[in-house]
Amino acid sequence: MTHATSEECIEMRITAIVKTKCNYNIG
């Protein structure tokens, strides 16, 4: 994988947080 730009890193972190919340609510 190539290194993501700072903006992409922020988006990925937000996405990961959302996924974590969704998984937490489901499970």
C-alpha positions in Angstrom: 0.0 0.0 0.0 1.1 3.5 -0.7 1.3 6.0 2.1 -1.9 8.1 2.4 -1.9 11.8 2.5 -2.8 13.6 5.7 -6.3 14.2 4.4 -6.8 10.6 3.5 -5.5 9.5 6.9 -8.1 11.7 8.6 -10.8 10.2 6.4 -9.6 6.7 7.2 -9.5 7.4 10.9 -13.1 8.8 10.8 -14.2 5.8 8.8 -12.6 3.5 11.3 -14.3 5.2 14.2 -17.7 5.0 12.5 -17.1 1.3 11.7 -16.1 0.7 15.3 -19.2 2.4 16.6 -21.4 0.5 14.2 -19.8 -2.8 15.1 -20.1 -2.0 18.8 -23.8 -1.2 18.4 -24.4 -4.4 16.4 -22.4 -6.7 18.6 
